[in-house]
Amino acid sequence: MRIGVPREIKPLEGRIALNPAACMELARQGHEVFVESTAGLASGYADADFKNVGAALCTDPAMLYGSAELIVKVKEPVEPEIGLLRADHTLFSYLHLAANRPLAERLRDIGLTAVAFETVEHGDALPLLAPMSEIAGRLSIQIGAHLLHLPQGGRGVMLGGLASAERGHVVILGGGVAGGAAAAAASAMGAHVTVFDLHRDRLTAMRALGANVTGLYPFSQDIQSALRTADLLIGAVLVTGGKAPRIVNHDMVRTMMPGSVIVDISVDQGGCIETTRPASYADPVYVVDGVLHYCVTNLPGAVPRTASQALCASLIPYVSILARPDWSDNADLVSGINVMAGEYVHPAIRNELT
């Protein structure tokens, strides 16, 4: 199989889907690996690192896409990448198509096979989404704590407080991988943390983080009450393959304190807060009714070295299978198919877009 790894062109996205160690493993298996020049630089990998493990370097994206059958990348394709995709390509990346109808329609019309990282399922787990969700959850607290500083426009609160000062209050919607990582980070900082989730086992796990963490069922009245004292609101609600449900409406945002902060990790799937809109690292912060919003669609892109290593470790077994003619025998990968032969395949994508 000819496998292509393009350079990511989303603003300030420095991750690479396959690092030199992963490329070496694929070459050892007999595959041809093509890497676009400079694709690994932001993650700390020079072109020579890829050449030394047997990968071929492509000087431009047209050469890369023209050489490969299987395209493995991190973020969804954008213009001009979409124009380089062909019907005989298999695309393997994060896609989030339920919240991106224009891209979904383009991929469907091209006729290729698109397998989304975020919908590959192994039992009840999402093995290719989990490492990035954990990173995004941790980053949401770091970013939120920084934005709460007065020079950033925040209300001047230190999340952990002091012996003679109140703790900051962090409210988290969703106690899965991302929300759980956010809760652990906020709890370790000493904040007062309230996590809302539908599942009792998740709430139990959140409470086990410490006496400063409360787990509650997401009754609307309880969420509204918590938001009135929230310094930082984290959106971390996930519906596999589908759009995130809107848990917090605009009126609820208006009840939050001036200078408080929202970080919506769910933004890739449309966001779970009504005032969420996609942003990039080039212009990450906007303000609605006095509340700072940080809704960057590629949060883990801020730490490309860490994120690339974590992603590659999860990806390589699946890329090895996807590069084989019999890959459709693998139930995990089949669950991840979003588009194939001009049709929407994943049930959540079909339900949302047809």
N, C-alpha and C positions, 0 to 999 in steps of 0.2 A: 504494500500500500504506500502511496505517496502522501505524506502528511505535511501540511503547511501550518506554520505558526507565524501569523502576521504581527506587525508592530501595532499596538493599540493607539488609536488616534482620538479617543474621547479626551476632552480637556483634562490635563494633569492626571491622566491614568497611566501609571507606571508599571502595572503588573504584567507578567508574561505567563501564558498558560502552561508552557512546558519549559523547565529550566534545563541546563546542560545535562544534569544527571538523568532526567527523564528522557531527553533526546538520545542519550547513549544507550539507555535500556531499549528504546524502540529500534535503534539501529542494530543492536545486538540481536533483536528478534527478526531482522531481515527487512525492515521497512526503510524507505527513503524519507528522510526528514529535511524539510526546507524551512529555514528561518529567515525572516526579513531582517536586513541589516539594521542594527541599533535597537532591535526589539527588546533586548534584555538590559540595556544600559541603566534605566531607572531602578531596576531591581538588583543592580550590582553585577550583572553578567555581561562581559565584553563579547564582541563578535568572535574573537579568537577562542573563547571558551566553548562556543558551539562548534567551530571548525575542528577543534581538537578532539571532539567526541564523534566526529563523522557526519555532522549536519552540513548541508549545503546552504550557503548564504545567498539570498536574493536581494538585489540592489533596490528594487522597488516593488510596491504591492501588486502591480499587474503581473510581474514575473512570478511572484509568490503564488497568487491565486491561479495563474495559468499552469503552474507546475503541479499543483496538489489536487488530490481527490478528496481528502478529508481535511477540513479546515478546523483547527482547534484554537480558539481564542477566548479571551476573558469576557469582554462586554459585547453586547449585541452589535451587529454591524450597523454602521451609519454611512451616509454618503461621504465619500465616493465608493466605499467598500461594497455597498449593495450592488452597484453596477458591475462588479467583478465576479459576482456569484453566478454559477451555472446550474442547470438542472441536474447534472451528474455529480454535483458536489454533495457531500454530507457535511453539515455545519454542526459543530459541537461547542456550545458556549452558554453563558447566561443570556436569556432572551426576554422573559417577562412579557410575553405577547398579549396576555389578557388586558393589560393596561396600555398597549401600543398597537392599536388597530392598523395604522398605516404600515408599520413594519410587517405585521402578520400578513397583511394582504400582499405586500411585495414578495415575501418569501413563498407564500402559497402560489402566486402567479409565476414565479421563477420555476417552480416544480421540484425544487431540491428536497432533501431530507434534512430536517432541523431537529436536533435532539438538545433539549435544554438542560443545563446543569441542575437548575432548581426543581425540575420535575423528575429527575432520576430517583427512584425510591428503592430502598432496601428494607423490606418489612415496613415498620412504621417510621423509619429514619430517612432523612434526605442527606445522604453522605457527601454530596458535592456542594450543597448549600451550607451545611453546618459550620465548616471552618470559617467561611466569610461572615456568617451570622454571628459567630462568637467574636470575631474581630470588630464587626460593626457595633455590637453591644458594648464592648469595652470602650471603643472610640466615642460612642454617644455620650458617655459620662465624662470623659476627658474634655470633649468639645463643649458640652453643656456647662461644665464647671468653669471653663475659660470664658465663655460668653456671659456668665453671670457676673464677671468682673465689671466694675463701673466703667473703666475705659473702653470696654467693648459695647457699652450700652445696657449692660445688665443691671440688676437691682442691688449689686454690691454684697452678695452673700457668698460665704465660703461653705461648701456643702457639709463639711464635717463639724462646723461650728467650733466652739471652744468650751472650756469648763464654765466660763462666765457668759457664753453667748449661745443662742439657740442653734440647733442643727438646721441645715437646709432640708427641704422636703422634695423628694424625687418620687414622681408618680410614673409607673410603667404599665403600659397596656400590652399584655401578653407575657406569659412566663415560659416561653419556649427557649430555644438556644440563644437567640439574640437578647430577648428580655431577661433571661436568666443570667447571661453574662453581664448585662447592664446592672442588674440587681446586685450581683456579687461585687462589682466594682464600686457601686455607690455605697453598699453596706460597709465595705472595707475602708472607705473614706470617712465613715462615721455618720453619714446622712440618715435621716429618717426616710424609709423607703416603703411605699405602698405599691404592691403589684396586683393587678387585676387579671384573672384568667378564668376560663370556663371549667378547667379540669382540677379536681381536688388534689390529685397527686402532684401536680405542678405547684399548687399553692402550699402544699406540705413541704416541698423542697425549698420553696422560697423562704418560708418561715424558719427553716433549719439554718439559714444563712446567719441568723443572729437575732437578738432581741429587738433590734432596730428595724426589722423587716416585718411587714404585715402583708398577708395574702388574703385577697377578698374576691368573691364572685363579682362579675362586672354588672351589677345592677346600675342602671343609669343614674339613679338618685345618689348612690354612693360615689360614682365617678365625679358627678357634678360637685359634690361636697369636697372631695379630695382636691379638685382643681382650684378651688378658691384659695387654698393655702400652698399650692404647688409652686416651687421655685423652678423646677425642671420637669417637663413632661416628655417621656420617651414613648414613641409609637413603635410597637414591635409585634403587630398582629399579622399572622400568615394564614392564607388559604392556598394550599398547594396548587400551583398553576393558575389560580384565579385572582381576581381583583380583591384587594383588601377591603373589608367592610368599614364603613365610616362609623367609628365609635364615638368620636367627639365632633359635635357640630360647631358652627361659627358662634352661635350664641354662648356655648360653653367656653369657647376661647375668650370671649369678651369678659367672662367672670374672673379670668386669671389676673394676677397682679402685674402692673406695669413693670417692665424689665425682667419678667420671667422668660423662660426659654422653652421652645419646643424643638426636639430632634426626632424626626419621623423616619425611622429605619425602613418602614413599609413603603416608602415613596416609589420604589421600583415597581410596585404593584398598585400604584395609584394613591397610596397613602391611606392611613386609617383616621386621619384628622381632616376635617373639611377645608381648612385653610392651607393645607399642604399643596405645594406646587413644585415640580421638579426644578432643582438648581444644580449648578456645577461648582467645582472648586475654584473656577475663575471668578465667580460671583456668588458665594455660598449663603449669605445671610440676607433675609428680608424681614420687614416688620409689619405685623398686622395687629391693629388695635393695641399697640404698645408692647406686644409680645414678640420677641425675637424668634425667628424660624430658621432652622438649619435642616434642609431637606435635600442634601446632595445625593445623587443617584448612584454614586460609586464610593461610598464611605471607605471601604478597605483599600481603595486606591491611594490613600494618603500614606500607607505603610507598605509599599510594594515589595520590599525585600521579604518581610515577614509573611505577607499575604501570598506571594508567589510560592514560597516554600511550602506553606500549609496547603494551598490549592493543588500544587503538583503532586504532593504525597497522596492526596485523595483521588486525583485524576488518573494517574498512570495506569492503575489496573483496568479502568474503564476504557481508556484510549487503546490499550493493548487488545481488548476484546472487540471494540468498535472497528479496529483495523482488519479484523478477520472476516471472511465471507459469510460465516455463520453467526454473526453478531446478533441477529434477530432472535436467536434462541435464548438470549440472556434477558430474563424478565425485568431486571433493574433498568436496562437500557430501553427496552420496549416501553416501559412506563414513562420514559422521558421523551418519547417522540411527540413533538408538537405539530409538525407539518410534514406531510409526505405525499408525493405525486399529486400536488395540486389540491390537497384536502387538509383540513384541520383534523388532527387525530386525537389529541389529548381531550378528554371530556370537558375539563374546565375551560379550555380554549373554545371548543365548539359551543358550549353553553353561553359564553360571553359574547362571541363574535358572530354567531349565526342565528 
